[in-house]
């Protein structure tokens, strides 16, 4: 697996194996990055690393609203 530290932004980062799902079977690793955005809340970006080519592809981006009323 070829992941450069300079490619990973500051914040919370987890690297793990993909779950046993058909949609994740093309990836050898999944990278989850968390970031706090003002006005939006927490944002989670999931990137998949392809099996043979090691190309990083955006898999999912999720905004988690943590604002209090």
N, C-alpha and C positions, 0 to 999 in steps of 0.2 A: 504494500500500500504506500502510495507516494503523496503525503500531505505535508506541505511546507508550513512552518509556524507563522511565516509572514502572511499567509493566506487567511489565517484565522484572526478575526477582529477581537478587540477587547470585550470582555463580558463573560457570561457563563457559557462554557462549551463542553459538550459531551460527545464522545465518539464511541459508537457501539456497533454491534452486528445488526443487520436488518431483521425484522420480525418475519415469521414464516407466513408471508402473504404473497400472493401471485404478483401484485404490483411492485413488491420490493425484491423480487427474485433476481432482477438484473443488477443488483448492487452488492458490493462486497462489504461496504460499511455505510453507516448513516451518521452524519454530523448534525447535532442539534445546537443551535446558537441562540442565546437569549439576550435581549437588549431592552432597556427601559426607554421609551419615547415619551417626551412631554406631550400631554394632551391626548395621547392614544392609549397609553398604558404599556403593558409588557408585550413585546413582539417576539415570537419564536420562529426561527427559520430552520428548516430541515433540508439538508443537502445530501444527495446520494453520490457515492463514489462507484463508478461503473466497474464491472468485474475485470475485464481484460485491458481496457484502455486507460483506466484510472482517471477518467474525465469526471469532473464534479458537475452535477446537474441539480438545479433547484427542484426539490421534491414538493415542498409545502411551506407556505408562510401563513402564520396565524397571529392575529392580534387579540390579546386578552385584555378586556376592559377592566381596569382596576380603579377607576375613578369613583369617588364616593359622592353621593348627592347630599 
